[in-house]
Amino acid sequence: MRIAPLAGLAILTAQTAAAELSDNHELTVALDWSLTDASSALGAWTDGRFGKLRYDSNGSTAETTRLALEYKGQIAPALFAHAVLDYVDDAIVKAGLTEAYLEWRPLPSGSNRHRYRFGAFYPAFSLENSGLAWESPYSRSFSAVNAWLGEEIRPVGAEWQLGRPIGPEGSPHELGASVGFFYGNDPAGTLLFWRGWSVHDRQTRLNERLPLAPLTLSGPAGPFTVERKLDPIAEIDDRPGFYAGGEWSYARKARLSLAFYDNRADPNAFRDGQWAWGTRFWHLGAQVLLPGDVGLVVQRMRGDTDWLIFVTSQGTTTPMTALATDEFDASFVLLSKVFGGRHRLSLRRDDFDLWRPGQLEVDHGDAATVAYGYTINPKLELRLEWLEIDSTRDIWPMFYGQTTRRQKESLAQIGFRLVLFDSTE
Amino acid sequence: MRRAVLHHGAAVLAGLLAIVAASQGAIAGGIEVLVLDRDGQPVPEVAVYARASGSSGSAAAEAGAPSVSGPELVATMNQHELAFDPHILVVETGTLIDFPNEDQVRHHVYSFSPVKRFNFSVDSGSIHEALRFDEAGVVTLGCNIHDDMLAYIVVVDTPHFTMTNGDGIAELPELAPGRYELEIWTPRVASKHLPDAVVVDVQADRNVGHEFRFDANLYRAHRHSETSLVWSDY
């Protein structure tokens, strides 16, 4: 098994680190290993193909590994450093940071709780990715909405968050607000358009280049193919983007959030092989504990992206170059329940759309996911998962022939998640 | 769940005094309280306390009350599995409360309640030097590192206090006969919806009962963790 030396190394590293750890440093290391049977006629997007799945096992079974390392250090009484390191065995560069930021948590002097983050981090949009290292506690794969956030949305900037109880004292009603200003994320939308929506658990690491399906163009000497790479976190036009949101919550039984994100990118801007895409969206999230202790999580995202079509990867335009605006809309409903304290069953239904109004149905479809987790002990969880994506894309026939406009892709997975080290236990 | 040390101490002391009192023929009475919500369901974890009428100070000043001067009043607010334990702690004014941290991480405990403002760090596995709570009122505790941690210290200027059990019942035994002001407190309603204090006459050798009923819906009780819904504060 490939994981044996890796796990051994991780345990050794963790044990060495443990001796050094004090209250100033918290470290958690978790290993996610699984056997995956994935089938897609389009290949895996992580291989630079058009498929929506992270894997394409070509009818056989693939072994996959993720190692997540989350660090939190206390630099001063109210100042913390966070870093999340991610290792995956199916990336070109196997290890990298997904988040790295400083957090200032001034001591409240009244009901208002102010929090500030500086660095590279996820905005608090996802209600699904509440686990270690932005994993989902419900399933290994993320919904289409959050899979895309994990791919292309990673602000590098500053964020202010406010939380405060509302109503009379003792009231469990809380209001929250957040505002972030950031650089980077200028190509956000590129992968979404070219590949369409996706359902997976792969997170882009800072400064990672993702493969994009090659583009076949016609030239004077006949058709030629352009290999492409995407750096979703790049800054291209030096214009900061922003997001702002509000949240209401009730006693950790219910919450509702609304946010707006705009990378304010100029689609005419180009730098280092990357075009900027002007991407904006509204995001709505709701989480409720239903009767019978059934957890319900809902997110919906709707927005659009402005980009130049028929441009070259050298940064030049062509006579056909024009500004296009593609709209997108995706949502999911997740139900989850824990049985007997150890068995978690989660069901998720995704719906997604991406279109150029009046012209092109870029991507339209849905996905169903069933996940089961069995907590063998607090450190070890057995995981089973099945998902199927059913989608229709106008773009596929251009590359794969007329029969492939509609695709069904599916994945079955069995694996485990093991906490190798946790300094807080 | 751990309770305030004081609570047990007071009960034991009261019990001993009762035996002494019984043998001497001087007979104490008691108050039995039932707390119900708007729908008539029992409400657990409600602070119940009775102040002898006319007394405004603590035990020593209270006419007719057994003297508890001598041993220091002490209580404990634990930090355990990223939660304060207990969630609600009732103490008498003058009590020293210590704050042991049983977790493997540091906590930064704070209060901005007017009754007592403070903040301090407690390293894992250590105890913060006890703080004395001299002023009556409610102190809300938080942790600046773990936003989810929440607890209340209810400081009362009487030695006669307790909490309702799972059946919504609380007993204040071994009270000297006389007139008492009986009050309750919970964080689960706004203070304007807390029932008014009532005057209860305690007679020798018998229990007098009183029922409190809320006229407003109660907020849901604070629970530290959920089994089916996972929250993240980012």
Contacts between the chains, C-beta under 8 A, distances in Angstrom:
chain1	res1	chain2	res2	distance
A	23	B	105	6.6
A	23	B	106	4.0
A	23	B	123	5.0
A	23	B	124	5.4
A	24	B	106	7.8
A	26	B	105	6.2
A	74	B	106	6.8
A	74	B	145	7.8
A	77	B	108	6.8
A	77	B	121	6.6
A	78	B	144	6.8
A	80	B	145	7.9
A	105	B	144	5.7
A	105	B	145	7.3
A	107	B	108	7.5
A	107	B	110	5.7
A	107	B	119	5.6
A	107	B	144	5.3
A	108	B	110	6.9
A	108	B	112	6.1
A	108	B	142	7.0
A	108	B	144	7.2
A	109	B	112	5.7
A	110	B	112	5.7
A	113	B	147	6.8
A	121	B	234	7.9
A	122	B	234	7.4
A	124	B	232	7.9
A	124	B	234	4.3
A	129	B	232	7.5
A	130	B	230	4.7
A	130	B	231	6.2
A	130	B	232	3.3
A	131	B	230	7.1
A	131	B	232	7.8
A	137	B	230	4.6
A	138	B	230	7.6
A	161	B	234	7.9
A	163	B	147	7.2
A	167	B	190	7.2
A	168	B	190	3.1
A	168	B	191	6.8
A	168	B	192	7.0
A	169	B	140	7.9
A	169	B	187	7.7
A	169	B	190	6.9
A	169	B	191	6.5
A	170	B	186	7.7
A	170	B	187	3.9
A	170	B	188	6.5
A	170	B	189	6.7
A	170	B	190	6.3
A	170	B	191	7.5
A	170	B	219	6.8
A	171	B	190	6.8
A	171	B	219	6.6
A	172	B	219	5.0
A	172	B	220	6.6
A	172	B	222	7.2
A	250	B	220	8.0
A	251	B	219	6.6
A	251	B	220	4.8
A	251	B	222	6.9
A	252	B	148	7.7
A	252	B	223	7.4
A	252	B	226	6.4
A	252	B	229	7.5
A	252	B	231	5.5
A	253	B	220	6.2
A	253	B	226	8.0
A	253	B	229	7.7
A	287	B	229	6.5
A	287	B	231	7.6
A	288	B	229	8.0
A	289	B	226	6.4
A	289	B	228	6.6
A	289	B	229	4.8
A	293	B	226	7.9
A	293	B	227	6.2
A	293	B	228	4.7
A	294	B	228	6.1
A	295	B	226	7.5
A	295	B	228	4.1
A	295	B	229	3.8
A	295	B	230	7.6
A	297	B	229	7.9
A	336	B	228	5.8
A	336	B	229	7.5
A	337	B	228	5.2
A	338	B	227	4.4
A	338	B	228	5.0
A	341	B	227	6.9
A	344	B	228	7.9
A	423	B	104	7.0
A	424	B	103	7.4
A	424	B	104	5.1
A	424	B	105	5.0
A	425	B	104	6.0
